[in-house]
């Protein structure tokens, strides 16, 4: 059985990170617009942590 191309491992990882970033920006924007300042700041800090965790979970060095 042939090996899968390298691009199939790299692109979904970047796509997943981009989707997470987009969702974080949407939720942070909604929090800034509708929520009180302390709730919005808590949401932004929490979502930034999610982005850091997702960024670290990405596979690296598989070329």
N, C-alpha and C positions, 0 to 999 in steps of 0.2 A: 504494500500500500504506500503510495507516495506521501512525502511529508507535506504539511500545509505550508503555504508561502509565509514568509516572515512578516509581510505587511498585515496579515490577518491578526497577528498577535499585538502589533503596535497600534493600529488604527482604532480598534474598539477601546483600548485603554485611554487614548487621547480623547476619543469621543465621549466616553463616560465622564472623564474629568471636565470636559467642556459642558456637558449636561448638568453636572453638579454645580459648576460655577454659575450657569444661567439660572438654575433654581435658587441658588443662594442670593443672587442679585434681585430676583423677583420678590422673594420673601423679605429680604432686607428693605427693599423699596416700599413694599406694603406696610412693613412694620414702622418705617420712618414716617409714612404718610398718615396712618390711622392710629397707631398706638402711642401711649405716653412715652416720653423720652427714656425713662428708665427701662421700660419693657423693650423698646427698640434697641437700646444699647446692649441689653442682655441677649436679645435675639441675634444681633450682629456678632457678638463675641462667640456665641454658641455655634453659629453657622461658619464662622472663620475656623473654629476648631474642626468642624466637619470637613472643610476643604483641606486642612492640613493632614488630617487622618487619611482622606481619600488620596491625596497626593503621595503620601508615604507608602500606601498599600499597592501602588502601581508597580508592576514588574519592571525591572531595569536590567539592562545589559543583555537582552535577548536579541542579538542581531544575527 
